[in-house]
Amino acid sequence: MRYASVNGERREAEPKLHGTCPNCDREVIAKCGQRRIWHWSHRGKLDCDHWWEPETEWHRSWKAFFPQAWQEVIHIAADGERHIADVKNDKGLVVELQHSPIAAEERLSRESFYERMVWVVDGMLYKRDLAAFRKAVDFASVTSDKQNRLILIPLTERAEIFRRWAPLQCPVFVDFGDEELQIGGFVPPERLLWHFLLDRGTGRVVVAPVTRASFIEFALNGSDLRYLALMRRDNPRRRYRARMSRF
Ligand SMILES: [Zn+2]
């Protein structure tokens, strides 16, 4: 965890600091080594929230887009079950930052627990995912949906990441970091997230690219997401533009 309670204050881990877990009130230890980013850890192996995964630089860089008070927010369900949301905004939307793969059942239980949530998935966990996704996107058929969003239909669904992150109840956005991914030979104008959608007709995963900047704005203040859109083909350099849309 990034934050613990130290004498009633929300503090980041520092050497020799003693804190308590904001979720279970037990003692947590400041881990300030060289190998991993500084964090708080429960004594022993036991973590109070079994949904929690070890934090990476990727988690930290995403959390940093949001106000401190929205990071690592305790969420308590009506039946008393409690978990720590990575990010929860002032309108109650939870952004779960997921680095490691999780089983469909666990995904569903988190989605039902938080109700209003979106996933941001670290696509860079496995090298093979990037290679397969790069190919899938570059060779995908390009079309648009009723909302005029550009939709990529991958030629093959063999890329494991499509199976692993096929959407269930809540939206899934996959982050490939700074990797330059081309869409039919075209280099997108800005950094993107890849919104995985289920094509109800075929049951297959299709992909709607959305600008990362607009996703952050959406999570910060509820503004519209900007998806890429298909343009007329006469000017190949300007085939796509970003447009406003809700998911
Ligand atoms: Zn705890």
Residues whose N, C-alpha, C, O or C-beta is under 5 A from the ligand:
A	BS01	ZN	C21 N23 C24 D25 C48
